[in-house]
Amino acid sequence: MPRNDAELSRSALVAKRFGARAAQYDEHALLQRESAGRLAAFIAANGGLPAQDLVAEIGCGTGLLTAQLAPLCQRYLATDIAPEMLERCRARLGHLPQLSFAVRDGEQAAFAEAPAAMVSNLAAQWFQDPVAGLCRLAGLTPRLAFAVPLSGSFPEWRQAFAAMGREPGLLPLPEESTLRQALCALPGRNAYFETATHVIRYADARAFADSFRNIGADQPRPGYRPGPIRPVLKRFAAGMDATALVLYGLVTEVI
């Protein structure tokens, strides 16, 4: 049995970190809340979801997207890799009769009944291979809608570390061009995209760093070794804008 984080698989570590922060997630998930609203609007503007057939959500978390989409469907399955997150979602939305819940690793998710549509908000970046993972999900359903943060996000933080001759511990994110090309190349599928910039204001650098820790998203990139960051803290002592680039995508079966 694993004794520490270093011995856990990537998926087990993600589940552990997010599960430990489930109770405080809603308070600190500012980007996730914004992207949930944007993704719901993107879905509505591009044909919506099937009203009667099964819709499955990958990485529902505490239900920020679920709350917006489940009421529109007659059958909705909310899944998450962290049982604690799923229980927070159940506590919020379990009164909806059309909603069911299941613990699933989104990258390896399998379903007894193929969903007529799948949705995912800021979850695929935690896959071992986000591009391959999203391509796999697109093959499991006639309609996949997702939001995923892109490489190039948080340039303010990266530039502050570059000024010290270092790289931050931020997890690598998928390249937009690579993701678009892979999804557009799927046989029998059409793909539509929209890229949005989200700017979140933080009181200072510490608040930005804590925003990752407070939702369980503080897993660093492989090989990262923390070091003193006093110049970074000083640089953003009066406040910090953090810019996230998010790709909103819809992959549909060719009829």
Secondary structure by P-SEA (a helix, b strand, c coil): cccccccccaaaaaaaaaaaacccccccaaaaaaaaaaaaaaaaaccccccccbbbbcccccccccccccccccbbbbbbccaaaaaaaaaaccccccbbbbbcccccccccccccbbbbcccccccccaaaaaaaaaaaccbbbbcccccccaaaaaaaaaaacccccccbbbbaaaaaaaaaacccbbbbbbbbbbbbbcccaaaaaaaaaaaccccccccccccccaaaaaaaccbbbbbbbbbbbbbbccc
